[in-house]
Amino acid sequence: SPGALEIYPPFRLQLGGGVGSGRSKRTIVEADSDADFRAVNGRSTEAQLAPKNEYEQIYMEDFGAGSLRISVITKGDPVIVGEM
């Protein structure tokens, strides 16, 4: 599908300012694979062995950096497939 997106490592969970806010982001978690990220989140061995997640991007607006988009997980971790 042309809307499918594969996100490559490193995977980060960051907290902080949005684009253009001037506030820096703080990295809470950084991992080199889906499995490593799932392990940090206390996921089961089965979830850690699941294939890489694939996402479909739905753009709600298209104004460049900071535009609102929604990611829907289409394949991968069975617990979150179908989630946004």
Distance bins in CASP14 RR format, pairs under 12 A and 6 or more apart:
PFRMAT RR
TARGET T0000
AUTHOR 0000-0000-0000
RMODE 2
METHOD distances of the structure
MODEL  1
1 54 0 0 0 0 1 0 0 0 0 0 0
1 55 0 0 0 0 0 1 0 0 0 0 0
1 56 1 0 0 1 0 0 0 0 0 0 0
1 57 0 0 0 0 0 1 0 0 0 0 0
1 58 0 0 0 0 0 1 0 0 0 0 0
1 72 0 0 0 0 0 1 0 0 0 0 0
1 74 0 0 0 0 1 0 0 0 0 0 0
1 75 0 0 0 0 0 1 0 0 0 0 0
2 56 0 0 0 0 1 0 0 0 0 0 0
2 57 0 0 0 0 0 1 0 0 0 0 0
3 54 0 0 0 0 0 1 0 0 0 0 0
3 55 0 0 0 0 1 0 0 0 0 0 0
3 56 1 0 1 0 0 0 0 0 0 0 0
3 57 1 0 0 1 0 0 0 0 0 0 0
3 58 0 0 0 0 1 0 0 0 0 0 0
3 59 0 0 0 0 1 0 0 0 0 0 0
3 69 0 0 0 0 0 1 0 0 0 0 0
3 71 0 0 0 0 0 1 0 0 0 0 0
3 72 0 0 0 0 0 1 0 0 0 0 0
3 74 0 0 0 0 1 0 0 0 0 0 0
4 52 0 0 0 0 0 1 0 0 0 0 0
4 53 0 0 0 0 0 1 0 0 0 0 0
4 54 1 0 1 0 0 0 0 0 0 0 0
4 55 1 0 0 1 0 0 0 0 0 0 0
4 56 1 0 1 0 0 0 0 0 0 0 0
4 57 0 0 0 0 1 0 0 0 0 0 0
4 58 0 0 0 0 0 1 0 0 0 0 0
4 71 0 0 0 0 0 1 0 0 0 0 0
4 72 0 0 0 0 0 1 0 0 0 0 0
4 73 0 0 0 0 0 1 0 0 0 0 0
4 74 1 0 0 1 0 0 0 0 0 0 0
4 75 0 0 0 0 1 0 0 0 0 0 0
5 52 0 0 0 0 0 1 0 0 0 0 0
5 53 0 0 0 0 1 0 0 0 0 0 0
5 54 1 0 0 1 0 0 0 0 0 0 0
5 55 1 0 1 0 0 0 0 0 0 0 0
5 56 1 0 0 1 0 0 0 0 0 0 0
5 57 1 0 1 0 0 0 0 0 0 0 0
5 58 0 0 0 0 0 1 0 0 0 0 0
5 59 0 0 0 0 0 1 0 0 0 0 0
5 69 0 0 0 0 1 0 0 0 0 0 0
5 70 0 0 0 0 0 1 0 0 0 0 0
5 71 1 0 0 1 0 0 0 0 0 0 0
5 72 0 0 0 0 1 0 0 0 0 0 0
5 73 0 0 0 0 0 1 0 0 0 0 0
5 74 0 0 0 0 1 0 0 0 0 0 0
5 75 0 0 0 0 0 1 0 0 0 0 0
6 34 0 0 0 0 0 1 0 0 0 0 0
6 51 0 0 0 0 0 1 0 0 0 0 0
6 52 1 0 0 1 0 0 0 0 0 0 0
6 53 0 0 0 0 1 0 0 0 0 0 0
6 54 1 0 1 0 0 0 0 0 0 0 0
6 55 1 0 0 1 0 0 0 0 0 0 0
6 56 0 0 0 0 0 1 0 0 0 0 0
6 57 0 0 0 0 0 1 0 0 0 0 0
6 71 0 0 0 0 0 1 0 0 0 0 0
6 73 0 0 0 0 0 1 0 0 0 0 0
6 74 0 0 0 0 0 1 0 0 0 0 0
6 75 0 0 0 0 1 0 0 0 0 0 0
6 76 0 0 0 0 0 1 0 0 0 0 0
7 31 0 0 0 0 0 1 0 0 0 0 0
7 33 0 0 0 0 0 1 0 0 0 0 0
7 34 0 0 0 0 1 0 0 0 0 0 0
7 37 0 0 0 0 0 1 0 0 0 0 0
7 52 0 0 0 0 1 0 0 0 0 0 0
7 53 1 0 0 1 0 0 0 0 0 0 0
7 54 0 0 0 0 1 0 0 0 0 0 0
7 55 1 0 0 1 0 0 0 0 0 0 0
7 56 0 0 0 0 0 1 0 0 0 0 0
7 57 0 0 0 0 0 1 0 0 0 0 0
7 71 0 0 0 0 1 0 0 0 0 0 0
7 73 0 0 0 0 0 1 0 0 0 0 0
7 74 0 0 0 0 0 1 0 0 0 0 0
7 76 0 0 0 0 0 1 0 0 0 0 0
8 31 0 0 0 0 0 1 0 0 0 0 0
8 32 0 0 0 0 0 1 0 0 0 0 0
8 33 0 0 0 0 1 0 0 0 0 0 0
8 34 0 0 0 0 0 1 0 0 0 0 0
8 52 0 0 0 0 1 0 0 0 0 0 0
8 53 0 0 0 0 0 1 0 0 0 0 0
8 54 0 0 0 0 0 1 0 0 0 0 0
8 55 0 0 0 0 0 1 0 0 0 0 0
9 30 0 0 0 0 1 0 0 0 0 0 0
9 31 1 0 0 1 0 0 0 0 0 0 0
9 32 1 0 1 0 0 0 0 0 0 0 0
9 33 1 0 1 0 0 0 0 0 0 0 0
9 34 0 0 0 0 1 0 0 0 0 0 0
9 35 0 0 0 0 0 1 0 0 0 0 0
9 36 0 0 0 0 1 0 0 0 0 0 0
9 37 0 0 0 0 1 0 0 0 0 0 0
9 52 0 0 0 0 1 0 0 0 0 0 0
9 53 0 0 0 0 0 1 0 0 0 0 0
10 27 0 0 0 0 1 0 0 0 0 0 0
10 29 0 0 0 0 1 0 0 0 0 0 0
10 30 1 0 1 0 0 0 0 0 0 0 0
10 31 1 0 0 1 0 0 0 0 0 0 0
10 32 1 0 1 0 0 0 0 0 0 0 0
10 33 0 0 0 0 1 0 0 0 0 0 0
10 34 0 0 0 0 0 1 0 0 0 0 0
10 36 0 0 0 0 1 0 0 0 0 0 0
10 37 0 0 0 0 1 0 0 0 0 0 0
11 27 0 0 0 0 0 1 0 0 0 0 0
11 28 0 0 0 0 0 1 0 0 0 0 0
11 29 1 0 0 1 0 0 0 0 0 0 0
11 30 1 0 0 1 0 0 0 0 0 0 0
11 31 1 0 1 0 0 0 0 0 0 0 0
11 32 1 0 0 1 0 0 0 0 0 0 0
11 33 1 0 0 1 0 0 0 0 0 0 0
11 34 1 0 0 1 0 0 0 0 0 0 0
11 35 0 0 0 0 0 1 0 0 0 0 0
11 36 1 0 0 1 0 0 0 0 0 0 0
11 37 1 0 1 0 0 0 0 0 0 0 0
11 38 0 0 0 0 1 0 0 0 0 0 0
11 39 0 0 0 0 0 1 0 0 0 0 0
11 40 0 0 0 0 1 0 0 0 0 0 0
11 41 0 0 0 0 0 1 0 0 0 0 0
11 52 0 0 0 0 0 1 0 0 0 0 0
11 53 0 0 0 0 1 0 0 0 0 0 0
12 25 0 0 0 0 1 0 0 0 0 0 0
12 26 0 0 0 0 0 1 0 0 0 0 0
12 27 1 0 1 0 0 0 0 0 0 0 0
12 28 0 0 0 0 1 0 0 0 0 0 0
12 29 1 0 0 1 0 0 0 0 0 0 0
12 30 1 0 1 0 0 0 0 0 0 0 0
12 31 1 0 0 1 0 0 0 0 0 0 0
12 32 0 0 0 0 0 1 0 0 0 0 0
12 36 0 0 0 0 0 1 0 0 0 0 0
12 37 0 0 0 0 1 0 0 0 0 0 0
12 40 0 0 0 0 0 1 0 0 0 0 0
13 25 0 0 0 0 0 1 0 0 0 0 0
13 26 0 0 0 0 1 0 0 0 0 0 0
13 27 1 0 0 1 0 0 0 0 0 0 0
13 28 1 0 1 0 0 0 0 0 0 0 0
13 29 1 0 1 0 0 0 0 0 0 0 0
13 30 1 0 0 1 0 0 0 0 0 0 0
13 31 0 0 0 0 1 0 0 0 0 0 0
13 37 0 0 0 0 1 0 0 0 0 0 0
13 40 0 0 0 0 1 0 0 0 0 0 0
13 41 0 0 0 0 1 0 0 0 0 0 0
14 23 0 0 0 0 0 1 0 0 0 0 0
14 24 0 0 0 0 1 0 0 0 0 0 0
14 25 1 0 1 0 0 0 0 0 0 0 0
14 26 1 0 0 1 0 0 0 0 0 0 0
14 27 1 0 1 0 0 0 0 0 0 0 0
14 28 1 0 0 1 0 0 0 0 0 0 0
14 29 0 0 0 0 1 0 0 0 0 0 0
14 30 0 0 0 0 1 0 0 0 0 0 0
15 23 0 0 0 0 0 1 0 0 0 0 0
15 24 0 0 0 0 0 1 0 0 0 0 0
15 25 1 0 0 1 0 0 0 0 0 0 0
15 26 1 0 1 0 0 0 0 0 0 0 0
15 27 0 0 0 0 1 0 0 0 0 0 0
15 28 1 0 1 0 0 0 0 0 0 0 0
15 29 0 0 0 0 0 1 0 0 0 0 0
16 22 0 0 0 0 1 0 0 0 0 0 0
16 23 1 0 1 0 0 0 0 0 0 0 0
16 24 1 0 0 1 0 0 0 0 0 0 0
16 25 1 0 1 0 0 0 0 0 0 0 0
16 26 1 0 0 1 0 0 0 0 0 0 0
16 27 0 0 0 0 1 0 0 0 0 0 0
16 28 0 0 0 0 1 0 0 0 0 0 0
17 23 1 1 0 0 0 0 0 0 0 0 0
17 24 1 0 0 1 0 0 0 0 0 0 0
17 25 1 0 0 1 0 0 0 0 0 0 0
17 26 0 0 0 0 1 0 0 0 0 0 0
17 66 0 0 0 0 0 1 0 0 0 0 0
18 24 0 0 0 0 1 0 0 0 0 0 0
18 25 1 0 0 1 0 0 0 0 0 0 0
18 65 0 0 0 0 1 0 0 0 0 0 0
18 66 1 0 0 1 0 0 0 0 0 0 0
19 25 0 0 0 0 0 1 0 0 0 0 0
19 63 0 0 0 0 0 1 0 0 0 0 0
19 64 0 0 0 0 1 0 0 0 0 0 0
19 65 1 0 1 0 0 0 0 0 0 0 0
19 66 1 0 1 0 0 0 0 0 0 0 0
19 67 0 0 0 0 1 0 0 0 0 0 0
19 68 0 0 0 0 0 1 0 0 0 0 0
20 64 0 0 0 0 0 1 0 0 0 0 0
20 65 1 0 0 1 0 0 0 0 0 0 0
20 66 0 0 0 0 1 0 0 0 0 0 0
21 65 0 0 0 0 0 1 0 0 0 0 0
21 66 0 0 0 0 0 1 0 0 0 0 0
27 40 0 0 0 0 0 1 0 0 0 0 0
28 37 0 0 0 0 0 1 0 0 0 0 0
28 40 0 0 0 0 1 0 0 0 0 0 0
28 41 0 0 0 0 0 1 0 0 0 0 0
29 36 0 0 0 0 1 0 0 0 0 0 0
29 37 1 0 0 1 0 0 0 0 0 0 0
29 38 0 0 0 0 0 1 0 0 0 0 0
29 39 0 0 0 0 0 1 0 0 0 0 0
29 40 1 0 1 0 0 0 0 0 0 0 0
29 41 1 0 0 1 0 0 0 0 0 0 0
29 42 0 0 0 0 0 1 0 0 0 0 0
30 36 0 0 0 0 1 0 0 0 0 0 0
30 37 0 0 0 0 1 0 0 0 0 0 0
30 40 0 0 0 0 1 0 0 0 0 0 0
31 37 1 1 0 0 0 0 0 0 0 0 0
31 38 0 0 0 0 1 0 0 0 0 0 0
31 39 1 0 0 1 0 0 0 0 0 0 0
31 40 1 0 1 0 0 0 0 0 0 0 0
31 41 0 0 0 0 1 0 0 0 0 0 0
31 42 0 0 0 0 0 1 0 0 0 0 0
31 43 0 0 0 0 0 1 0 0 0 0 0
31 48 0 0 0 0 0 1 0 0 0 0 0
32 39 0 0 0 0 0 1 0 0 0 0 0
32 40 0 0 0 0 0 1 0 0 0 0 0
33 39 0 0 0 0 1 0 0 0 0 0 0
33 40 0 0 0 0 0 1 0 0 0 0 0
33 48 0 0 0 0 1 0 0 0 0 0 0
33 49 0 0 0 0 0 1 0 0 0 0 0
33 50 0 0 0 0 0 1 0 0 0 0 0
33 51 0 0 0 0 0 1 0 0 0 0 0
33 52 0 0 0 0 1 0 0 0 0 0 0
33 53 0 0 0 0 0 1 0 0 0 0 0
34 40 0 0 0 0 0 1 0 0 0 0 0
34 41 0 0 0 0 0 1 0 0 0 0 0
34 43 0 0 0 0 1 0 0 0 0 0 0
34 47 0 0 0 0 1 0 0 0 0 0 0
34 48 0 0 0 0 1 0 0 0 0 0 0
34 49 0 0 0 0 1 0 0 0 0 0 0
34 50 1 0 0 1 0 0 0 0 0 0 0
34 51 0 0 0 0 1 0 0 0 0 0 0
34 52 1 0 1 0 0 0 0 0 0 0 0
34 53 1 0 1 0 0 0 0 0 0 0 0
34 54 0 0 0 0 0 1 0 0 0 0 0
34 55 0 0 0 0 0 1 0 0 0 0 0
34 73 0 0 0 0 0 1 0 0 0 0 0
34 75 0 0 0 0 0 1 0 0 0 0 0
34 76 1 0 0 1 0 0 0 0 0 0 0
34 77 1 0 0 1 0 0 0 0 0 0 0
34 80 0 0 0 0 0 1 0 0 0 0 0
35 41 0 0 0 0 0 1 0 0 0 0 0
35 42 0 0 0 0 0 1 0 0 0 0 0
35 43 0 0 0 0 1 0 0 0 0 0 0
35 44 0 0 0 0 0 1 0 0 0 0 0
35 45 0 0 0 0 1 0 0 0 0 0 0
35 46 0 0 0 0 0 1 0 0 0 0 0
35 47 0 0 0 0 1 0 0 0 0 0 0
35 48 1 0 1 0 0 0 0 0 0 0 0
35 49 1 0 0 1 0 0 0 0 0 0 0
35 50 0 0 0 0 1 0 0 0 0 0 0
35 51 0 0 0 0 1 0 0 0 0 0 0
35 52 0 0 0 0 1 0 0 0 0 0 0
35 53 0 0 0 0 0 1 0 0 0 0 0
35 76 0 0 0 0 0 1 0 0 0 0 0
35 77 0 0 0 0 1 0 0 0 0 0 0
36 42 0 0 0 0 0 1 0 0 0 0 0
36 43 0 0 0 0 0 1 0 0 0 0 0
36 48 0 0 0 0 1 0 0 0 0 0 0
36 52 0 0 0 0 0 1 0 0 0 0 0
37 43 0 0 0 0 1 0 0 0 0 0 0
37 47 0 0 0 0 0 1 0 0 0 0 0
37 48 0 0 0 0 1 0 0 0 0 0 0
37 50 0 0 0 0 0 1 0 0 0 0 0
37 52 0 0 0 0 0 1 0 0 0 0 0
37 53 0 0 0 0 1 0 0 0 0 0 0
37 77 0 0 0 0 1 0 0 0 0 0 0
37 80 0 0 0 0 0 1 0 0 0 0 0
38 44 0 0 0 0 1 0 0 0 0 0 0
38 45 0 0 0 0 1 0 0 0 0 0 0
38 46 0 0 0 0 1 0 0 0 0 0 0
38 47 1 0 1 0 0 0 0 0 0 0 0
38 48 1 0 1 0 0 0 0 0 0 0 0
38 49 0 0 0 0 1 0 0 0 0 0 0
38 50 1 0 0 1 0 0 0 0 0 0 0
38 51 0 0 0 0 0 1 0 0 0 0 0
38 52 0 0 0 0 0 1 0 0 0 0 0
38 53 0 0 0 0 1 0 0 0 0 0 0
38 76 0 0 0 0 0 1 0 0 0 0 0
38 77 1 0 0 1 0 0 0 0 0 0 0
38 78 0 0 0 0 0 1 0 0 0 0 0
38 79 0 0 0 0 1 0 0 0 0 0 0
38 80 0 0 0 0 1 0 0 0 0 0 0
39 45 0 0 0 0 1 0 0 0 0 0 0
39 47 0 0 0 0 1 0 0 0 0 0 0
39 48 1 0 1 0 0 0 0 0 0 0 0
39 49 0 0 0 0 0 1 0 0 0 0 0
40 47 0 0 0 0 0 1 0 0 0 0 0
40 48 0 0 0 0 0 1 0 0 0 0 0
41 47 0 0 0 0 1 0 0 0 0 0 0
41 48 0 0 0 0 1 0 0 0 0 0 0
41 77 0 0 0 0 1 0 0 0 0 0 0
41 79 0 0 0 0 0 1 0 0 0 0 0
41 80 0 0 0 0 0 1 0 0 0 0 0
42 48 0 0 0 0 1 0 0 0 0 0 0
42 79 0 0 0 0 0 1 0 0 0 0 0
43 49 0 0 0 0 1 0 0 0 0 0 0
43 50 0 0 0 0 1 0 0 0 0 0 0
43 77 1 0 0 1 0 0 0 0 0 0 0
43 78 0 0 0 0 0 1 0 0 0 0 0
43 79 1 0 0 1 0 0 0 0 0 0 0
43 80 0 0 0 0 1 0 0 0 0 0 0
44 50 0 0 0 0 1 0 0 0 0 0 0
44 77 0 0 0 0 0 1 0 0 0 0 0
44 78 0 0 0 0 0 1 0 0 0 0 0
44 79 0 0 0 0 1 0 0 0 0 0 0
46 76 0 0 0 0 0 1 0 0 0 0 0
46 77 0 0 0 0 1 0 0 0 0 0 0
46 78 0 0 0 0 1 0 0 0 0 0 0
46 79 0 0 0 0 1 0 0 0 0 0 0
47 53 0 0 0 0 0 1 0 0 0 0 0
47 76 0 0 0 0 1 0 0 0 0 0 0
47 77 1 0 1 0 0 0 0 0 0 0 0
47 78 1 0 0 1 0 0 0 0 0 0 0
47 79 1 0 0 1 0 0 0 0 0 0 0
47 80 0 0 0 0 1 0 0 0 0 0 0
47 81 0 0 0 0 0 1 0 0 0 0 0
48 76 0 0 0 0 0 1 0 0 0 0 0
48 77 0 0 0 0 1 0 0 0 0 0 0
48 78 0 0 0 0 0 1 0 0 0 0 0
48 79 0 0 0 0 0 1 0 0 0 0 0
49 76 0 0 0 0 0 1 0 0 0 0 0
49 77 0 0 0 0 0 1 0 0 0 0 0
49 78 0 0 0 0 0 1 0 0 0 0 0
50 73 0 0 0 0 0 1 0 0 0 0 0
50 75 0 0 0 0 1 0 0 0 0 0 0
50 76 1 0 1 0 0 0 0 0 0 0 0
50 77 1 0 1 0 0 0 0 0 0 0 0
50 78 1 0 0 1 0 0 0 0 0 0 0
50 79 0 0 0 0 1 0 0 0 0 0 0
50 80 0 0 0 0 1 0 0 0 0 0 0
50 81 0 0 0 0 1 0 0 0 0 0 0
51 73 0 0 0 0 0 1 0 0 0 0 0
51 74 0 0 0 0 0 1 0 0 0 0 0
51 75 1 0 0 1 0 0 0 0 0 0 0
51 76 1 0 1 0 0 0 0 0 0 0 0
51 77 0 0 0 0 1 0 0 0 0 0 0
51 78 0 0 0 0 1 0 0 0 0 0 0
51 81 0 0 0 0 0 1 0 0 0 0 0
52 73 0 0 0 0 0 1 0 0 0 0 0
52 74 0 0 0 0 0 1 0 0 0 0 0
52 75 1 0 0 1 0 0 0 0 0 0 0
52 76 1 0 0 1 0 0 0 0 0 0 0
52 77 0 0 0 0 1 0 0 0 0 0 0
52 81 0 0 0 0 0 1 0 0 0 0 0
53 71 0 0 0 0 1 0 0 0 0 0 0
53 72 0 0 0 0 0 1 0 0 0 0 0
53 73 1 0 1 0 0 0 0 0 0 0 0
53 74 0 0 0 0 1 0 0 0 0 0 0
53 75 1 0 0 1 0 0 0 0 0 0 0
53 76 1 0 1 0 0 0 0 0 0 0 0
53 77 1 0 1 0 0 0 0 0 0 0 0
53 78 0 0 0 0 0 1 0 0 0 0 0
53 79 0 0 0 0 0 1 0 0 0 0 0
53 80 1 0 0 1 0 0 0 0 0 0 0
53 81 0 0 0 0 1 0 0 0 0 0 0
53 82 0 0 0 0 0 1 0 0 0 0 0
53 83 0 0 0 0 0 1 0 0 0 0 0
54 71 0 0 0 0 0 1 0 0 0 0 0
54 72 0 0 0 0 1 0 0 0 0 0 0
54 73 1 0 0 1 0 0 0 0 0 0 0
54 74 1 0 1 0 0 0 0 0 0 0 0
54 75 1 0 1 0 0 0 0 0 0 0 0
54 76 1 0 0 1 0 0 0 0 0 0 0
54 77 0 0 0 0 0 1 0 0 0 0 0
54 80 0 0 0 0 0 1 0 0 0 0 0
54 81 0 0 0 0 1 0 0 0 0 0 0
54 82 0 0 0 0 0 1 0 0 0 0 0
55 69 0 0 0 0 0 1 0 0 0 0 0
55 70 0 0 0 0 1 0 0 0 0 0 0
55 71 1 0 1 0 0 0 0 0 0 0 0
55 72 1 0 0 1 0 0 0 0 0 0 0
55 73 1 0 1 0 0 0 0 0 0 0 0
55 74 1 0 0 1 0 0 0 0 0 0 0
55 75 0 0 0 0 1 0 0 0 0 0 0
55 76 0 0 0 0 1 0 0 0 0 0 0
55 77 0 0 0 0 0 1 0 0 0 0 0
55 80 0 0 0 0 0 1 0 0 0 0 0
55 81 0 0 0 0 0 1 0 0 0 0 0
55 82 0 0 0 0 1 0 0 0 0 0 0
55 83 0 0 0 0 0 1 0 0 0 0 0
55 84 0 0 0 0 1 0 0 0 0 0 0
56 69 0 0 0 0 0 1 0 0 0 0 0
56 70 0 0 0 0 1 0 0 0 0 0 0
56 71 1 0 0 1 0 0 0 0 0 0 0
56 72 1 0 1 0 0 0 0 0 0 0 0
56 73 0 0 0 0 1 0 0 0 0 0 0
56 74 1 0 1 0 0 0 0 0 0 0 0
56 75 0 0 0 0 1 0 0 0 0 0 0
56 81 0 0 0 0 0 1 0 0 0 0 0
56 82 0 0 0 0 1 0 0 0 0 0 0
56 83 0 0 0 0 0 1 0 0 0 0 0
56 84 0 0 0 0 1 0 0 0 0 0 0
57 67 0 0 0 0 0 1 0 0 0 0 0
57 68 0 0 0 0 0 1 0 0 0 0 0
57 69 1 0 1 0 0 0 0 0 0 0 0
57 70 1 0 0 1 0 0 0 0 0 0 0
57 71 1 0 1 0 0 0 0 0 0 0 0
57 72 0 0 0 0 1 0 0 0 0 0 0
57 73 0 0 0 0 0 1 0 0 0 0 0
57 74 0 0 0 0 0 1 0 0 0 0 0
57 84 0 0 0 0 0 1 0 0 0 0 0
58 67 0 0 0 0 0 1 0 0 0 0 0
58 68 0 0 0 0 1 0 0 0 0 0 0
58 69 1 0 0 1 0 0 0 0 0 0 0
58 70 1 0 1 0 0 0 0 0 0 0 0
58 71 1 0 0 1 0 0 0 0 0 0 0
58 72 1 0 0 1 0 0 0 0 0 0 0
58 74 0 0 0 0 0 1 0 0 0 0 0
58 84 0 0 0 0 1 0 0 0 0 0 0
59 66 0 0 0 0 0 1 0 0 0 0 0
59 67 1 0 0 1 0 0 0 0 0 0 0
59 68 1 0 0 1 0 0 0 0 0 0 0
59 69 1 0 1 0 0 0 0 0 0 0 0
59 70 0 0 0 0 1 0 0 0 0 0 0
59 71 0 0 0 0 0 1 0 0 0 0 0
60 66 0 0 0 0 0 1 0 0 0 0 0
60 67 1 0 0 1 0 0 0 0 0 0 0
60 68 1 0 1 0 0 0 0 0 0 0 0
60 69 1 0 0 1 0 0 0 0 0 0 0
60 70 1 0 0 1 0 0 0 0 0 0 0
60 71 0 0 0 0 0 1 0 0 0 0 0
60 84 0 0 0 0 0 1 0 0 0 0 0
61 67 1 0 1 0 0 0 0 0 0 0 0
61 68 1 0 1 0 0 0 0 0 0 0 0
61 69 0 0 0 0 1 0 0 0 0 0 0
61 70 0 0 0 0 0 1 0 0 0 0 0
62 68 0 0 0 0 1 0 0 0 0 0 0
62 69 0 0 0 0 1 0 0 0 0 0 0
63 69 0 0 0 0 0 1 0 0 0 0 0
69 84 0 0 0 0 0 1 0 0 0 0 0
70 82 0 0 0 0 0 1 0 0 0 0 0
70 83 0 0 0 0 0 1 0 0 0 0 0
70 84 1 0 1 0 0 0 0 0 0 0 0
71 80 0 0 0 0 0 1 0 0 0 0 0
71 82 0 0 0 0 0 1 0 0 0 0 0
71 83 0 0 0 0 1 0 0 0 0 0 0
71 84 1 0 0 1 0 0 0 0 0 0 0
72 80 0 0 0 0 0 1 0 0 0 0 0
72 81 0 0 0 0 1 0 0 0 0 0 0
72 82 1 0 1 0 0 0 0 0 0 0 0
72 83 1 0 0 1 0 0 0 0 0 0 0
72 84 1 0 1 0 0 0 0 0 0 0 0
73 79 0 0 0 0 1 0 0 0 0 0 0
73 80 1 0 1 0 0 0 0 0 0 0 0
73 81 1 0 1 0 0 0 0 0 0 0 0
73 82 1 0 1 0 0 0 0 0 0 0 0
73 83 1 0 1 0 0 0 0 0 0 0 0
73 84 1 0 0 1 0 0 0 0 0 0 0
74 80 0 0 0 0 0 1 0 0 0 0 0
74 81 1 0 0 1 0 0 0 0 0 0 0
74 82 1 0 0 1 0 0 0 0 0 0 0
74 83 0 0 0 0 0 1 0 0 0 0 0
74 84 0 0 0 0 0 1 0 0 0 0 0
75 81 1 0 0 1 0 0 0 0 0 0 0
75 82 0 0 0 0 1 0 0 0 0 0 0
76 82 0 0 0 0 1 0 0 0 0 0 0
76 83 0 0 0 0 0 1 0 0 0 0 0
77 83 0 0 0 0 1 0 0 0 0 0 0
END
